[in-house]
Amino acid sequence: MNSARKEYALISNRRTACSLAGFAISLLLLVPPTEGAAQVDRDSTSGGLAYKNATLGLCYFPPVEMQDTTERSRVAMRAQARAAHASSTTELLLAMASGFDDTSADWHSLKIETYPRDSVSDVDDTSAEARMSAWVAGFHEARVMPKPMTISGQTFAVSLFERQEGAIKKGAVIWTTVRKGKLLSFAFVANSPEQLTKLTVTMKSVQFF
């Protein structure tokens, strides 16, 4: 895997982790799912375009104000993989960000990534999901077992990470599941708990078909 990505330090303060997790997940559970998301191209409530992947049978409505940075991020990932002499890396399906200044107080980003499940054949699904979440967050190995959450009938492992960058504390919530032979991760990163919560709530729009 690509070891040159920025690493996030796992939240070590249990009180901070529980507060952030509880805030984000409790709001997530209160928001109703998008009806018929797998059949439409546009969210009628927000006007946002849907991301669809027929191979995975996936439909997701990202926040409407975010910019698509998928191609730029793919180029950066390939360059990092070459520099690190990595033999394999995750496949980036979608990348979006609120802007290019990741030091801004309200900056936030999201990525959807996959990796072949059979390339992590030495462990069971639970351990493979934890390992994938750690890779996506920038870790080499998983350090804690994630919390299970079910969205559209698919059970995800939800992990929380954070990293201190100068005066900015970046939080990350990684959702990982096994879907049609792939480890599938949604990675949300933000510089504030409020923005991280808004990103987390968008998981309610996910539909599998």
Protein Blocks (a to p, Z undefined) as FASTA:
>chain_A
ZZkbccddddfblklmmmmmmmmmmmmmmpccdehklmpcbdfknopacdddfklopacd
ddfkbccfklmmmmmmmmmmmmnopabdcddfbdcdfbjblkbfkbccdddddddfklmm
mbcfklmmmmmmmmmnopabdfbdcddddeehiacddddddddehjbccddddddddeeh
iacddddddfbfklmmmmmmmmmmpccZZ
